Amino acid sequence: MKKIISYSSKFLLLWFAVPLAYSQVNTVRIIPPLNSELSSINAKAILARQISDRSNVKIVDDDTAELNITLLVEKKDSPESYSIIENGDTSLKIIGSDERGLLYGIGKFLRTSSFDQDGFSASEWEGSSSPNGKVRGMYFASHFNNFYEAAPIQEVLNYVEELVLWGVNYLVFTYPVWQFEGMDDVKAKNMASRLNQIMSAAKSNGMKVGLIQVPNGGFKTTPKEFLNVPVPDALGRRGNFGVNLDPANPQAHALLLKQAKEQLELFKSVGLDAIIFWPYDEGGCGCDDCWPWGARGFPKLSKEISSLAREKYPEIEIVLSTWVFDTPEAGEWKGLSEFLQSDQSWADYIMADSHEDYPPYPLDIEVPGGLPLLNFPEISMWGQSPWGGYGANPLANRLQGLWDQTDNKLSGGFPYSEGIYEDINKVICTQLYWDRSRSTSSIVKEYIAYEFSPKVVDEVAKVFEIFEANHSRKKIDSNALEAFRLVKQADRKLTPQIRKSWRWRIVYLRAVIDKELYLKKELKGEVLKKAFEELTEIYHAGNSHDMPIHPPVIE
């Protein structure tokens, strides 16, 4: 095997530009750690499944294998790090500093291997890597009957496994009380059961799990006399399904604490590692005792519920979101800082982001409480409607610009996901959390090489650039024809497995849809109808809410 040795994060990207003498193999043996814990045991199965799903390689358990991969866990001071080293001409070692690090090393091995029509060529990348960002999370918005709520559970569990390999170490969900009549609602019970299943799978793959919850959110059956005073909303962004409570009302306050205890109890079998308190959309109260919400009612109620959470889960991490602290005259940023001056020990992180640029207050003035700072990138909804309705929505340039604004001040984040159509954006964010110095363009190339083929990196990277340039549905240019030509060209180079995969199909269908929209200037025709029907099937969106992820319907 030809050696490529590097410990520099920048050099790790060069394998795209340098042709390597990969050695093709037909049989692989995977040797698990001798003293493996649960996630290490899963590591062998994950590696075997990924190789088998992407190629015709046979996984064997004897010494006849052409390639032997030894998995090891060697405790080191750098958590979640990994190394890949050669161990002779026909074997290599993937070494994690802990169980998570081993999984991330497996991901790097897979991404630097080659799966194409010529077969499986094992990675020749050698080196070590450790993450910059402690929190490399993802928020699965489990509502609106989107993919996370509607897809067959095994598809969601498979997706969780695939995200782990890119370095995701936190997965959080919402328990959308506003969708339910109460805790005894069958739909509420089904949601709790589903979330427990996904959380359990995430934990078995080394992830931490948690909830994003609105502290004053209520069920559909909330008594009207408990409801909040509407919050000022000059920008029209502070959503309201009509079931937010007023915590200054003693009876409403008691009900909110009771509901919080009940919701925390729902996940006792799995165990929660994090809770993110959410101020708006949903949330908020505009009464005299609570307003400005982000400076008064919100942190006060969040602090109370955080005490309940720590009683049940002593190691739980508390994140305060500042989403839609967008009205300067409300003084919520400054007010939150003042609230936390006396006691910030109950919170662990501040999470900030906005619909446009990153909020300037925590970058230019201070992070409230001096706490570590996270982001919440909008990877799903920005600039299109319906979200995801047209296929893949790569946003590499936008995400690069937003990342550059934060000037290396982030400890990680939780991108907001409504489904699988923004898969490439998830990967971009996760890899930026892992290595602050990476460019989004290099991450895109690594994604294309792994998920599709090294042979189509140039074509598909150009396609993604065109997709982003044509992100607005009202401004699709003639370059949509070039994107379609490049996608057709790349399609011929892919394996049958990849050509049929959902990741490739959402790229292919986006190219088809954009071409048709450019040529016809309207949502009509059999070609568009079939494309939207296939996307609906991929997303399991037949019964979803129209706005989030249901493609347009053409009669």
ChimeraX attribute file (.defattr): number of C-alpha atoms within 10 A of each C-alpha:
attribute: neighborCount
match mode: 1-to-1
recipient: residues
	/A:1	17
	/A:2	14
	/A:3	12
	/A:4	15
	/A:5	16
	/A:6	14
	/A:7	13
	/A:8	11
	/A:9	16
	/A:10	13
	/A:11	10
	/A:12	20
	/A:13	16
	/A:14	11
	/A:15	14
	/A:16	16
	/A:17	7
	/A:18	8
	/A:19	8
	/A:20	14
	/A:21	11
	/A:22	15
	/A:23	18
	/A:24	18
	/A:25	17
	/A:26	15
	/A:27	17
	/A:28	25
	/A:29	21
	/A:30	22
	/A:31	15
	/A:32	18
	/A:33	19
	/A:34	11
	/A:35	9
	/A:36	15
	/A:37	14
	/A:38	12
	/A:39	21
	/A:40	27
	/A:41	18
	/A:42	19
	/A:43	27
	/A:44	20
	/A:45	13
	/A:46	21
	/A:47	19
	/A:48	18
	/A:49	12
	/A:50	15
	/A:51	19
	/A:52	15
	/A:53	11
	/A:54	20
	/A:55	21
	/A:56	15
	/A:57	17
	/A:58	14
	/A:59	18
	/A:60	16
	/A:61	12
	/A:62	11
	/A:63	10
	/A:64	11
	/A:65	19
	/A:66	16
	/A:67	22
	/A:68	23
	/A:69	20
	/A:70	17
	/A:71	25
	/A:72	24
	/A:73	22
	/A:74	13
	/A:75	15
	/A:76	12
	/A:77	8
	/A:78	14
	/A:79	16
	/A:80	23
	/A:81	23
	/A:82	29
	/A:83	23
	/A:84	24
	/A:85	18
	/A:86	20
	/A:87	13
	/A:88	10
	/A:89	11
	/A:90	15
	/A:91	18
	/A:92	21
	/A:93	21
	/A:94	24
	/A:95	26
	/A:96	30
	/A:97	21
	/A:98	23
	/A:99	28
	/A:100	26
	/A:101	30
	/A:102	29
	/A:103	32
	/A:104	28
	/A:105	28
	/A:106	27
	/A:107	22
	/A:108	24
	/A:109	21
	/A:110	20
	/A:111	22
	/A:112	21
	/A:113	23
	/A:114	26
	/A:115	27
	/A:116	22
	/A:117	16
	/A:118	11
	/A:119	17
	/A:120	22
	/A:121	19
	/A:122	22
	/A:123	22
	/A:124	23
	/A:125	23
	/A:126	22
	/A:127	17
	/A:128	20
	/A:129	23
	/A:130	20
	/A:131	20
	/A:132	18
	/A:133	20
	/A:134	17
	/A:135	22
	/A:136	26
	/A:137	28
	/A:138	24
	/A:139	22
	/A:140	23
	/A:141	21
	/A:142	22
	/A:143	22
	/A:144	20
	/A:145	21
	/A:146	25
	/A:147	26
	/A:148	27
	/A:149	22
	/A:150	18
	/A:151	16
	/A:152	11
	/A:153	16
	/A:154	11
	/A:155	11
	/A:156	19
	/A:157	17
	/A:158	13
	/A:159	14
	/A:160	19
	/A:161	21
	/A:162	16
	/A:163	21
	/A:164	22
	/A:165	25
	/A:166	23
	/A:167	25
	/A:168	29
	/A:169	24
	/A:170	23
	/A:171	25
	/A:172	27
	/A:173	23
	/A:174	20
	/A:175	20
	/A:176	21
	/A:177	20
	/A:178	20
	/A:179	17
	/A:180	19
	/A:181	16
	/A:182	18
	/A:183	16
	/A:184	9
	/A:185	12
	/A:186	12
	/A:187	14
	/A:188	18
	/A:189	15
	/A:190	12
	/A:191	19
	/A:192	18
	/A:193	14
	/A:194	16
	/A:195	24
	/A:196	19
	/A:197	16
	/A:198	22
	/A:199	25
	/A:200	19
	/A:201	18
	/A:202	24
	/A:203	18
	/A:204	18
	/A:205	26
	/A:206	24
	/A:207	25
	/A:208	22
	/A:209	26
	/A:210	24
	/A:211	22
	/A:212	21
	/A:213	23
	/A:214	24
	/A:215	31
	/A:216	31
	/A:217	29
	/A:218	29
	/A:219	20
	/A:220	16
	/A:221	11
	/A:222	19
	/A:223	12
	/A:224	11
	/A:225	11
	/A:226	20
	/A:227	20
	/A:228	24
	/A:229	16
	/A:230	17
	/A:231	19
	/A:232	16
	/A:233	12
	/A:234	9
	/A:235	9
	/A:236	7
	/A:237	14
	/A:238	20
	/A:239	13
	/A:240	16
	/A:241	14
	/A:242	18
	/A:243	23
	/A:244	28
	/A:245	29
	/A:246	27
	/A:247	27
	/A:248	18
	/A:249	16
	/A:250	11
	/A:251	13
	/A:252	22
	/A:253	17
	/A:254	13
	/A:255	18
	/A:256	22
	/A:257	18
	/A:258	13
	/A:259	20
	/A:260	19
	/A:261	15
	/A:262	12
	/A:263	18
	/A:264	18
	/A:265	14
	/A:266	18
	/A:267	18
	/A:268	12
	/A:269	9
	/A:270	17
	/A:271	21
	/A:272	25
	/A:273	21
	/A:274	22
	/A:275	23
	/A:276	25
	/A:277	27
	/A:278	26
	/A:279	27
	/A:280	25
	/A:281	14
	/A:282	22
	/A:283	28
	/A:284	32
	/A:285	28
	/A:286	16
	/A:287	18
	/A:288	12
	/A:289	14
	/A:290	23
	/A:291	19
	/A:292	23
	/A:293	27
	/A:294	29
	/A:295	22
	/A:296	19
	/A:297	24
	/A:298	28
	/A:299	24
	/A:300	17
	/A:301	19
	/A:302	24
	/A:303	19
	/A:304	13
	/A:305	21
	/A:306	24
	/A:307	14
	/A:308	17
	/A:309	24
	/A:310	16
	/A:311	11
	/A:312	16
	/A:313	17
	/A:314	12
	/A:315	13
	/A:316	20
	/A:317	19
	/A:318	24
	/A:319	24
	/A:320	26
	/A:321	25
	/A:322	24
	/A:323	21
	/A:324	21
	/A:325	22
	/A:326	20
	/A:327	13
	/A:328	9
	/A:329	7
	/A:330	16
	/A:331	15
	/A:332	21
	/A:333	23
	/A:334	18
	/A:335	18
	/A:336	21
	/A:337	18
	/A:338	15
	/A:339	18
	/A:340	18
	/A:341	13
	/A:342	9
	/A:343	10
	/A:344	16
	/A:345	12
	/A:346	16
	/A:347	20
	/A:348	17
	/A:349	23
	/A:350	23
	/A:351	25
	/A:352	24
	/A:353	22
	/A:354	16
	/A:355	16
	/A:356	11
	/A:357	13
	/A:358	20
	/A:359	21
	/A:360	13
	/A:361	13
	/A:362	20
	/A:363	15
	/A:364	9
	/A:365	10
	/A:366	14
	/A:367	20
	/A:368	23
	/A:369	20
	/A:370	15
	/A:371	18
	/A:372	17
	/A:373	23
	/A:374	26
	/A:375	29
	/A:376	23
	/A:377	25
	/A:378	18
	/A:379	25
	/A:380	25
	/A:381	19
	/A:382	15
	/A:383	12
	/A:384	17
	/A:385	18
	/A:386	16
	/A:387	23
	/A:388	25
	/A:389	24
	/A:390	29
	/A:391	30
	/A:392	25
	/A:393	27
	/A:394	27
	/A:395	23
	/A:396	21
	/A:397	15
	/A:398	14
	/A:399	20
	/A:400	17
	/A:401	13
	/A:402	16
	/A:403	23
	/A:404	13
	/A:405	15
	/A:406	19
	/A:407	10
	/A:408	14
	/A:409	15
	/A:410	21
	/A:411	19
	/A:412	25
	/A:413	27
	/A:414	24
	/A:415	21
	/A:416	21
	/A:417	24
	/A:418	25
	/A:419	21
	/A:420	25
	/A:421	28
	/A:422	23
	/A:423	20
	/A:424	23
	/A:425	26
	/A:426	25
	/A:427	20
	/A:428	27
	/A:429	28
	/A:430	27
	/A:431	24
	/A:432	22
	/A:433	26
	/A:434	23
	/A:435	16
	/A:436	20
	/A:437	14
	/A:438	18
	/A:439	20
	/A:440	23
	/A:441	16
	/A:442	18
	/A:443	21
	/A:444	22
	/A:445	20
	/A:446	24
	/A:447	21
	/A:448	22
	/A:449	24
	/A:450	21
	/A:451	19
	/A:452	27
	/A:453	23
	/A:454	22
	/A:455	17
	/A:456	20
	/A:457	20
	/A:458	15
	/A:459	17
	/A:460	24
	/A:461	20
	/A:462	14
	/A:463	25
	/A:464	23
	/A:465	17
	/A:466	22
	/A:467	23
	/A:468	16
	/A:469	17
	/A:470	19
	/A:471	19
	/A:472	13
	/A:473	15
	/A:474	12
	/A:475	11
	/A:476	19
	/A:477	16
	/A:478	14
	/A:479	17
	/A:480	25
	/A:481	18
	/A:482	15
	/A:483	25
	/A:484	23
	/A:485	17
	/A:486	20
	/A:487	23
	/A:488	15
	/A:489	14
	/A:490	20
	/A:491	19
	/A:492	12
	/A:493	17
	/A:494	21
	/A:495	19
	/A:496	14
	/A:497	15
	/A:498	22
	/A:499	17
	/A:500	11
	/A:501	14
	/A:502	16
	/A:503	20
	/A:504	20
	/A:505	20
	/A:506	25
	/A:507	22
	/A:508	23
	/A:509	22
	/A:510	27
	/A:511	28
	/A:512	23
	/A:513	22
	/A:514	27
	/A:515	23
	/A:516	20
	/A:517	20
	/A:518	19
	/A:519	14
	/A:520	11
	/A:521	13
	/A:522	11
	/A:523	14
	/A:524	14
	/A:525	12
	/A:526	11
	/A:527	11
	/A:528	23
	/A:529	17
	/A:530	14
	/A:531	20
	/A:532	23
	/A:533	18
	/A:534	18
	/A:535	26
	/A:536	22
	/A:537	12
	/A:538	20
	/A:539	26
	/A:540	20
	/A:541	25
	/A:542	18
	/A:543	12
	/A:544	20
	/A:545	14
	/A:546	19
	/A:547	16
	/A:548	22
	/A:549	31
	/A:550	27
	/A:551	26
	/A:552	19
	/A:553	14
	/A:554	13
	/A:555	7
